[in-house]
Amino acid sequence: MTPKMRKFTIEFRGSAEIELDEKLITRALTEEWRSNFYDLATAGEVASHVAYNLVTNAITLKQMDGFADLSESTVKVVAWPEWEVTATKEG
C-alpha cells in the first residue's frame, strides 16, 4: 500500500553573523578565482556565499570550492541563526 503523501511549502527565516579574514575576500574577488569558481562581485556576496555554506549546508571552509587551502580560522560564525520555520501553504 502506497502512503498518502501531503505536500507543504515551508518558509525558513533566520540570520547569522560571520567574520571573514580580508585575505579570503580578496582572493574570492580576483578575476582568476571568479572565473574558476563563483562569479562573486562584492564582499557582501562573498560573505553570503560563505555563510550559506557554513550555516545551511553545514560544511567547513575546507570543503568549499576555492578555499580548501585556507585555515578554518579564516572564517568565524559569530552568531548562529535562530530559525523561524513556518508552513506557508498545503497542497
Summary of the structure (lengths in Angstrom):
residues: 91
radius of gyration: 17.2
end to end distance: 21.5
largest distance: 57.0
contacts: 205
relative contact order: 0.29
helix: 36%
strand: 24%
